[in-house]
């Protein structure tokens, strides 16, 4: 598999596109005015404790109070307790109190109406290691499978651990030299020392530690992966990235390229058009089938249809082949759109149990390319597949789109016919309540045309019924559902 990163930089926005085998797989967007805060550390103030929810709201100087659940509080740090074998979460009232200052880290950006999600289990990532303050132990990434390498890395890292510092060895550290790991450990110790110092000075209005900006986070997380090229269209950012990779990711340095081309960098590999398509509900499959993807507050639903695909053998084979093709498209769309939380997939009904098993296997294999944690359940009694994908930041749709000013997020409008009948009812209601000589109706062009053409007879009958003239006036600025009935 060949990979390439395209980095598009403007003063207000940075966008990073991951291309694999010539196809767009991921898009990351960061806007300076709305920069994500996942990974940032704050000294927050507990403003409300909710025993019924076993949670607390914490003020970290954002528009919405952040949410801290009891299960995300390290009681050893808060209460200075020793580790114990009990899995029971202590009562929230024994852990925090209103007015208390608490060092917390953001694990989820604010999403929609929800505030940020917090934890007191602080972690700070570097190239090869993740610092866990107060942990006092060494851990190895599960993705490093070779037992000999796991043993080697643990022997190197364990001496760096003490009561104040614990470390997790990241996947990228496989094969790393002892000196490189030592440099990471020393760097993280220095960072943590600065965080502790700012905490002692009770810095509460700003983050006491801020995670790297988008491009450097992406490079840090892609250390150890197979990237052939990283093309950047900003000379200033390119120079900064060169310095960063020399210190933290030398294996990526050879693939760095400054892109000065006149053609916009996101026009390469058709990235701009792919982003636009990722905002559509319908995704067409090469066979003629298609997906319908609906993102709601509670979950994302994906419906698969055969569409124009008629197959070559029989209906069961046609359905199976469509579902298999859909698994690849689903995995890609989840990454591309960054959809998380609960995901319900409605595959086309299959009677063959072996076909169901093979579809689940195909979906799991396609999802393995995703770096985000996920889980897939089997087919339910209703023939649905339930899955989850970890959500830590806004989806592509939420970043690029806002609520429709016409339908207010419903996704549909009343028909012209429905609005016309609503207007006729409103005229009757107003006529009964008030004394008027005549009425003027202000409505959109489409509704006005429907009233004077399609609903002409109904309008004329109403004039006879109330004994008053009704005039229709087009208001070009009105949307299809807007209208006003004015008495004269």
Number of C-alpha atoms within 10 A of each C-alpha: 8 12 18 20 24 23 23 21 20 12 7 10 15 17 17 22 22 21 20 16 10 14 15 22 22 21 20 19 19 18 15 12 8 10 13 21 20 19 21 21 27 28 27 26 21 22 16 18 20 12 12 7 10 16 21 24 23 29 22 25 16 13 9 15 22 24 22 25 18 22 17 16 21 19 21 14 15 14 11 9 10 8 9 7 5 7 7 7 13 15 13 22 15 11 16 21 16 14 14 13 19 20 22 25 29 24 21 23 21 23 16 9 8 13 19 25 23 28 21 22 18 21 19 21 21 18 25 26 28 20 25 23 22 17 18 15 20 24 18 21 15 11 10 17 12 10 9 9 15 18 11 13 23 17 13 15 22 15 11 18 19 15 10 13 19 23 29 19 25 22 20 20 21 20 12 11 11 14 10 13 21 17 15 19 24 12 15 23 18 11 15 21 12 14 21 14 13 17 19 10 9 15 15 19 13 15 19 21 20 16 16 14 14 19 20 16 13 15 20 21 18 17 21 19 14 14 20 14 18 24 19 24 20 16 14 11 17 20 13 12 21 17 14 16 20 13 11 20 21 14 14 23 18 13 14 19 16 16 19 13 8 6 9 12 20 19 11 11 14 13 20 16 11 17 20 11 13 18 16 12 13 16 19 16 20 11 17 14 21 23 22 15 22 14 16 9 9 9 14 19 16 20 17 24 20 21 14 11 17 16 17 8 8 9 11 16 15 16 22 23 18 27 29 19 18 29 23 17 18 20 20 20 17 21 22 21 20 22 23 23 16 16 21 18 20 20 24 17 15 16 11 10 10 10 18 20 13 14 22 20 15 18 21 17 14 16 23 12 12 16 10 14 12 16 12 17 11 13 17 9 7 8 16 18 18 17 17 18 20 15 19 21 20 20 21 20 17 16 14 12 10 10 11 11 8 15 14 11 11 9 9 10 14 11 12 19 15 12 21 23 15 13 22 17 13 14 22 14 11 15 17 11 8 9 10 13 12 16 19 16 21 21 27 21 17 16 29 23 17 16 24 15 11 15 17 13 12 14 21 13 11 18 17 10 10 14 11 14 14 20 14 16 16 16 17 11 10 17 17 19 18 15 21 15 18 15 16 9
